[in-house]
Amino acid sequence: MKRQLLTALIIGLIVGGIVIGLHVSGWLLRPELAITGLLSREGSATNLVGDRWQYAVVFVLAIGVAWLTLATTRRLRLGGIVAVLLVELVGVTWVLSLYHVFFQPLPAVASAALGFLAPLGFLWFVDYLEVRRSRPPKIAPAPTPRPAPIALVPAVAERPVEKPRARARRGDAEDSAARACEVTAVVCDLANKHDLAEECDPALFAEITEKFIAHAADSFRAAGAYLESVGGEGVVAIFGYPETDKLHAEKATRKAMELTQSFSAANKSSKVDALRNTGVHAGVSSGTMIMASLRNNGQRNLLATGEPVELARRFCIANRFYGSRVLLGPRTFELASKILVARPIDFLSGVDVRERHEIYEPVALALNASREVITRRDAFWNGVVLYREKRWAEAYSQFQNARGPEGEEDRPLQLYLRRLEPLALQLTNTPLDE
């Protein structure tokens, strides 16, 4: 966030300086005179907006548009918004001319347009350098071997050809260049791990954990994810590395939802009650991580560090309290919202205690969602909004509309209803004269 703001500030200052330089040097004089002739209402303007105010508007527009361009991933939609902004600047000039005040719109229009185009060029240049850096070095062709002489004696038995060894888990990503890239981290673990550790024998607990790890690792590998860590504390998979993938959030969310269902389905027929009743929780978080190859005692390891893994781990643990299976961070929800029917649950503190991250629960994939599921999601969403606005009775009514079929467990909904029941009943029983 700070890096984007600093980059936007630098680009905005450069763009503003260029526009003001063109204005002062007279390069914009002809189009400015033409605009003046069209909008000054035949010289009826008695007041002019001074150059200082003009330059202030130029810098504000350049920095603001540059920051929005760098901060969003939906730049095509932002381009439409910028186009509307340019039209509005001309409209403001016309409105001011009605009051005999003339404002020259060309510098402001130029700064907004360049404030949008300059960050696009900067991002393209950064991607170009990243692609060139990640290209493998050219290897000179090996010399053609000379033909071996024909042996007149019986040939010695050939040695068996060794099969190539499967690459190690951490060797799947062999990109040696350290880089910061936007990825999606998924942390999954057994839902009732601590209860199993207390109730089951150590051997049975180890067997259940082993089956979960194998199932999760195979599923993530099949989806093209990089396994950052696999062990008793859960499985951490990273989507979007080493190959850059713009759909990393969508793929990670799909796989997390599928994994929570496939593990339970695979063990339905198990004779072990503990394994049959074991579920999986997952947390998904997107953001920037630093990926670098490190050497330790001759072995190559990959350094993967960043906030997404820590947040995904917290989201995974939070499932135990909210009764959900998968929880998403705000950035993941923004990137994958097109394929999901999801609902907001609550706010969780981040790595910095002062930061709060809104978490979302995916209810279903958009292609598979029925009208009833979407209606219930909308009612739940409205209830959360009204709850945060402290409109208790209305929120309680919306949460009642979000109820599913009788017997269906919806713990997040039940948590909100338990909080609201005393407040809603108190408000509905209050006499009108109070």
N, C-alpha and C positions, 0 to 999 in steps of 0.2 A: 504494500500500500504506500509506504513512504517512498519507495523507489519510483513507483508510478507517478506520485505527486511531484517529485523532484524532476523527473523527466518531462512531465507536462509543463512545469514551470520554465524549464530551460527552452523547450520548443516554443512555448508561448511568448517568451521574451524575444527569441530570435524572429519569430513571425511578426510580432508587433514592431520590432525595430525595422524589419524590411518594409512593412507597410508605411510606417511613418517616414522612413527614408524616401520612399517613392513619392509620398505626398509632399514632403519638403522640397525635393529636387525638381518637382514639376512634371514628373513622368505621368502623373494622373490628372494633369491639368485639363486636357481636352475632354476626357469623359466626365470630369467633375463639372466643367462648364456646361456640357450637354445636359447633365442631370439638373443643374441649377436652372437652366432655361425651362425644363419641363415641370419642375416642382416648386419654383419660387412664385408661382401665380402672378407672372408678368411684373416681377420686381416689387410686389406688394409686401414682402417680408421686411419687417422693421427691426427684428431682433435676430441675431445669429448665435448659434452655439459655439463658444470659444474653442480654440485649438486644444487647450488643456483638457477640457471635457471630452473632446473628440479622441484624444490620445488615451485617456483613461478608459473609455469604452473599447478602444482597439485592444489594449492589453488584457482587459477583463474577458472579452470574447475569445481572444486567442488562447489564453491559459485555460479558460473553462471548457471550451470545445476540445482542446487537446487532451485534457484530463479525462473527459467523458469518453473520448475515442480510445484511450489506452486502458480505461477501466472496464469497458464492456466487451463482450464477445459477439454481440449482435450489431456489428458495425453497419450492415446493410440497412437495418431499421434506423440506426442513428443517422445515416446519411439522409434519409427522408426527413427526419426531424430537423437536421441542419438546413435542408432546403426550405422547409417551412419557416425557419428562423430568418433566412435571408429575405423571404417575401415579407415577413413581419417588419423587418428593419425598414424596407421601402415603404410599408404601410404607415409606420410611425412617422417617417419623414413627411408623408402626405398629410397626416392628421395635424402635425405641428404647423405645417404651412397654412392650415385653416385658421390658426391663431396667430398668423404673421410671424412665426418663429421658424427659421430655416436651419435644418440639420443635414449636413452632407453625409449621405449613407454609404458612399463608396468605400472609404477606409474601413468602416465597420464590417461591411459585406465582405471585403477582401480578407480581413483578419479572421472572420468566422470560417470562410471557405478554406483558407490556408491552414487554419488551426485544425481542420478536419483532415486535409490531405497530407500535411506534413507528418503527423504520427503514423499514417498508413505507410508512407514511404520509409519511415524509420523502422517500423515493424518488419516490412519486407526486407530491408537491408539486414536486420538482425537475423531473420530466418535464413537469408542467403548465406551469411557467414557461418551460421550453425550447420547448414547442410554441407558446406565446403569443409568445415572442420571435422565433421563426422564421416566423411568419405574415407574408405580404406586406402592406404598408400598403394601406388602401382608397383607391381612385382615384375621384375624382369623375367622373361620366359626362360625356362630351364634349358640348358644345352641338350641337343639330341644325342642320346646315348649311342655308342658304337655297337654294331651287332656282335654278339658273343660268338666265338668260334664253335663249330659243331663238334661235340664230344664223340669220340669213337668208343668210349667205354660206357658201360651201363651208368645211367644217370643216378645220382644219389637221391634218395627219397627226399622230396620237397618238404620243407617245414610248413606246418599248417599256418595259414594266414590268420593273423590275429584280428578279431573283430574290433572295430573302433569302439572305444569306451564311451559310455553315455556321459554327457557333460554333467558336471556337478550342479547342484541347485544354484549355488552362487556363481557358477560359471556360465549360466545362461545369458547373462548380460556382460559382454566383453568390450564394451565401449570404454576405452581408457581415458577419454577426455572428460574432465570434470565439468559439469554443467548444471545449471538450474533449469528445471523443466516443470511444467504444470502436469500433475498426475492425480490419480485417485487411489487412495489407500483403503483397503478393506481389512478389517480385523474381525475374525470370527473365533468363537470359542463355544464350549459346551454350556448350555443354558443353566443347568443345575449342577455345575462342576463341584462346588463346595459341599452340597448335600450328598453327592455321590461319594466324595472322599470320606465322609463321615459314616455313611451307611454301608458301603460296599467293602469287601475285602480288598487289600492293596492289589492283588493279582487281577481281580475283576475290574477294578478302576483303571489299571494300566491297560488292560485289553480294550476297554471302551475308548480310552483316550487314543490308543494306537489306531483303532478303526476310524475314529473321527479325523485324525491327522491325515491318514492315508486317503480318505474320501475327499477331504477338503483340498489337499495338495494336488491330487489328480484332477479335480474339477477346475482349479485355478490354472494349472498348466495347460489343460485342454482349451481354456479360454484365452491363452496367450499372455497371462499375467506373469510378472516376475515375483518369485517367492522371496521376500526379504527375510523372514524368520519363520521357523516351524518348530514347535516344541510344546511343552506342557502349559505354557502361558498363552497358547492360541496360535493361530496361523495368520501371518501378515502378508498380504499380496498387494502388489502395486501394478496398476493398469496405466498404460501410456509410456512405458519405458521397457527396453531401450528404444524401440521404434516409436516415434511420435504418432499419437492417435488422437484425433480431435473428438472421437466418441468414447474416450476412456471412462467418463462418468456414467454414460448409459450402459456400457458393457459391465462395469463394476457393479452397478445397481442390479442389473438383470441377474448376474451371477450370484450376488449375495441373496437375492430373493429365492433364486432356484436352489441354492445350497441349503437354506433353512428348511426347504420342503423335501429335497431329495434324500437327505440323510435320514429323516424320520421315515420316509417311504421305504428306504432300503432295509430298515430294521424292524418293520412291522411284523414280519414273520419270525423274528428271533425268539428263541425259547427263553432268553434271559430277560426278565421283567425290567431290570434297570436299563438295559440297552434299548428295549422297545419303547420306554417312556422318556428317553433322552432327546432333547431338542438342541437346536443350534441358534445362537444369537450372533448378529453381525452389526458392525458400525462402519459407515462409509463416509469419508471426508475427502474433499478435493482441495488442491492448493499447490503451491510451489515447494519443491523439494530439491535439495542439492544431492546429485548423484556423482560419485567419483570412485575410480578404481584405486585401491590401496594395496601395497605389498607388505606382507608381514612374514618374516622368516622364509622368504622365497615363495610364499603362497599369495595368490591374488584374491583379495576380498573386495567387496563393494561397499562403499560408504553411502548409506541412504538416510539422510537426516532432514527433518522438517516437521512443521506443525501438524500436517494431515495425519500422520501415524498416531501421534499422541491424542488428537481429537477423536479419531476413529476408535481408539481403544476406550476412551471415555464413553462414546456413544454405545459401544458394544456392552459395556458394564451397565449403562443406564437402562438397557432393555429389561433387566431384572426388576427394576422398580416400576416401570411403566407397563410391564406385561406385553411388550411388543417383541417382534422378532428382529426387525431391521430398523435402524435409525440413520437418517441422512443429515449431513451438515448443510448449511445454507448454500454454499457454493455448488455442492453436488446437486441439490434440488434445482438450482438455477440452470445447470447444464443438462440435466436429465428430465426436466419437467414435461417435455413434449411427449415422452413415452410413458409417463407415470400418472396414476391417480393417487395423490398423496395428501396428507393433512398435517397441519402444524400441531405439535405436542406441547412443547415447553421451551424454556431457555436454560442452557447449561453454561457454566463458566468455562473459559478456555484456559490455555496455558498461562496467560496473564489473567489474574483473578478479576481485574477490572473489565475484561472483555466478556461479553455474553453472546453465545451462539444459539440461534434458533434451530431446533431439531425437528425433523419431519419424519413421519412414518409412511412408507409406501403401502398403499392398500391393495393395488392391483396394477397390472400393466394396462395402458390405455386401450390397446387393441382387444383385451379380454374383459374390460369393465362393462358391466350391465348398467342400465339406466338407474336401477335401484341403488347400486353401489355409488354412482356419481351423486345421486340425490342425497344419500346419507353423508357422503364426504362434504358436500356443500353445507348441509345443516351443521355438521360438526365444526367446520371452518367458521361459519357465522357465530356459532356458540363461543368459540375461542376468542374471536374479535370482541364480542359483547362482554365476555368475562373480563378481558383486559381493560375494557372501558368502564367496568364496575356497574354494568347494567344487569344486575343479578337475575331479575325475573325474566327478562327477555332471553338471557343466555340459557337459563334453565329450560325454557320452552324450546329453544333450538336444539339443545342436547337431547331432549325427549324425542324430537323428530328424527334424531340421528340413531335411535335405537334400531338394532337389527332384529332378526327373527328370535322368538323366545328360545332361550337355551343357548344362544350364541354368546360366547364370552368376549367382552370388549373392555379390557381393563382400563385403558386411557379414558374412555367415556365414563366408566364407573367412578374413576378418581375425580373427575370434574363434577359429576352429579353428587357425590358425597360432600364435596366442598360447598356446593350451591344449595343443597336441600334446606338447611336451616335458614339461610339468607332468603331464599326464594319464598319459603313458607311464611317467614316473618313479614316480607313485603306484601304478599297477597292478602294476609290477614290484618293489615294495618287499616284502621278506619279512615274514610275519606277526609274527615274534618281535621285530621292530624297532618 
